[in-house]
Amino acid sequence: MKHPEHWRPTLIVNGPDGYVVNEKAIYGGSWHMLHCQIPTYLPIFRSYLRGRLLDVGCGLLPYHALCASIVDDYYGIDHPDKTQDARLLDEAVDLNRPWQLKDTYDSVLCSDVLAHVQDPFQLFACMSAHLKVGGHLVLTTPFNYWMSAPQHEYFHPTAQALRMLCDRHQLEVVELKSYGGYADIQLDLLNKRWHSGWWLKMFKVFKTLFIKTPFYARWNKKYDVNWSLGYILVARKKT
């Protein structure tokens, strides 16, 4: 990043047991969603992000501390009007237009950005063009019913849509996982209503009790294919 002195941890913080959700900085209605996402995301990031990393749609660089510890070089791009602090960007890029950078990269990270891009085909084409042969794209995206930024929200792709986007842009799917099932969707819906104050405290108690029941594991397992909070994709650039 250009001005590391302005960077602050946002989505995750490094605790005694590794990186965890930064509960002081997140929206209360996303509490359950993030506790499903982060444990799924971080092991994948550690496994596949290597060498020179391009972070597409980096925003406030929530994963910078983790990524900087596992890659050789970190380069973050985003639209300057879509991030709260453009000083952190290495380069200002409008992801809704064709874009071209000077370099190619060993890894590309695109985390929870695809929903806010008007042309996913164009985005995949640009990311593939900047990924070295044999390098990995790691992409995460929600597949749900709640829009975090309705005025800038366009796509919530299925797993098949992600496979199709890879097939069309010289990318071979290495891993494609869903996170959250039917039970997690119900919990997330409740969390969206019980998102602050005593309501959020009540939700946390309710979740703690509910996940200990047999219904939680059974409902998530049974509906995992048809019910998902989101997906995480790992794809390799073909020759």
Secondary structure as GFF3:
##gff-version 3
##sequence-region A 1 239
A	DSSP	three_ten_helix	4	6	.	.	.	ID=ss1
A	DSSP	beta_strand	12	15	.	.	.	ID=ss2
A	DSSP	beta_strand	18	21	.	.	.	ID=ss3
A	DSSP	three_ten_helix	28	30	.	.	.	ID=ss4
A	DSSP	alpha_helix	31	48	.	.	.	ID=ss5
A	DSSP	beta_strand	52	56	.	.	.	ID=ss6
A	DSSP	alpha_helix	64	68	.	.	.	ID=ss7
A	DSSP	beta_strand	73	78	.	.	.	ID=ss8
A	DSSP	three_ten_helix	86	88	.	.	.	ID=ss9
A	DSSP	beta_strand	91	92	.	.	.	ID=ss10
A	DSSP	beta_strand	105	111	.	.	.	ID=ss11
A	DSSP	three_ten_helix	114	116	.	.	.	ID=ss12
A	DSSP	alpha_helix	120	129	.	.	.	ID=ss13
A	DSSP	beta_strand	131	142	.	.	.	ID=ss14
A	DSSP	three_ten_helix	150	152	.	.	.	ID=ss15
A	DSSP	alpha_helix	159	167	.	.	.	ID=ss16
A	DSSP	beta_strand	171	179	.	.	.	ID=ss17
A	DSSP	alpha_helix	182	193	.	.	.	ID=ss18
A	DSSP	alpha_helix	197	210	.	.	.	ID=ss19
A	DSSP	alpha_helix	214	222	.	.	.	ID=ss20
A	DSSP	beta_strand	230	237	.	.	.	ID=ss21
###
